[in-house]
Amino acid sequence: MTLAQPPHKKAKALRPGARRPAKELCSECGLCDTYYIHYVKEACAFINQQFPELETQTHGRSRDLEQENDWYFGVHQDMMTARKTQPVEGAQWTGIVSSIAIEMLNRGLVEGVICVQNTQEDRFQPKPVLATTPEEILAAKVNKPTLSPNLSVLELVEQSNMKRLLVIGVGCQIQALRAVEHRLGLEKLYVLGMPCVDNVDRAGLQKFLDTTSRSPETVVYYEFMQDFRVHFKHEDGSTETVPFFGLKTNQLKDVFAPSCMSCFDYVNGLADLVVGYMGAPFGWQWIVVRNDRGQEMLDLVQDQIETQPVMSQGDRKPAVQQSIPAYDKGVTLPMWAAKLMGVFIERIGPKGLEYARFSIDSHFTRNYLFVKRNYPEKLAAHVPEFAKRIVRQYKLPD
């Protein structure tokens, strides 16, 4: 099936540093850096929220609001946990995302891959690229925990006359992409997504590192993990862990981008295939197959991975309810108390899919309050129905 349409309308891209149409809610997805800015008012997730329409366009149906799993994990036909039997050297996890992208390129399923490398000067500064070789894909391994204008390279796709494309990205980028995909002149588009929450700009990232890590200048990457600790990987190969409850919330409360504080697409509901960690046991990756294109992508690496079924254990709701006022008031525990609480919750707390629900609930309640307090006029239209149902399970402050 072709996605191509007649030549699209174009507009002049915004100059660097110019104020974006979404204003302070701009997630810097990169669309406004191209002539596709002509479509930004219909495409931007923070101007025009349109989950049901885009889910139906992408997957053939929208979420079933009678099914709680759909509230949380979106349209899907399969879920599992996995890891590569031979990990990719230097990958943040075992390299499933990089391996899928390389297989798609090597087998001719796509002609290019939109992914994110880093600049030569700064390992945390994102550099979106249109990769056409396995080496360029491997140079993009490891997450970049900052706002990244992935879609800024869309013009290169049209200029190169590519007809088959893989895009790797996070929710806000993929929402905009889905809104303009029929304008791209492609014959086939594949989307490999990652769950995403709480991004920052480069200055915000530095503040997080400086207030949290023992050695900010040597951090290679980090992740908020299922054991309720932030794991920092350092240049010497060592791992530093800091309990969630020991984070300096009073200093970091306002560091996250307003777009991330207004986002309800944690699980990247419009991707074909999603690879993350949040619904998996420690050391494994959580994989969500949303449609047949996603299954086609996963099939390419079936002989490279071991899999196991998803599991769910514990009760998230008491922990979520307690976390709402704690975050709201910027509560920070002494480190000894934070470590003790971390050990206790790790032993008896939510695991597997219940941990994923815990994380989604915690962020959706926080984000709902943020929109309600700062953008009350947007609340009804901006918060999707599935998120409202999740939030209604809890008692929120005014």
Buried (B, 14 or more C-beta within 10 A) or exposed (E): EEBEEEEBEBEEBBEEEEEBBBEEBBBBBBBBBBBBBBBBEEBBBBBBBBBBEBBEBBBEEBBEEEEBEBBBBBBBEEBBBBBBEEBBEEBBBBBBBBBBBBBBBEEEBBBBBBBBBBEEEEEBBBBBBBBBEBEBBBBBBBBBBBBBBBBBBBBBBBEEEBBBBBBBBBBBBBBBBBBBBBBBBBEBBBBBBBBBBBBBBEEBBBBBBEBBBEEBEBBBBBBBBBBBBBBBBBEEEEEBBBBBBBBBBEBBBEBBBBBBBBBBBBBBBBBBBBBBBBBBBEEBBBBBBBBEBBBBBBEBBEEBBEEEEBEBEBEBBEBBBEBBEEBBEEEBBEEEEBBBBBBEBBEEBBBBBBBBBBBBBBBBBBBBBBBBEBBEEBBEEBBBEBBBBBBEBBEBEE
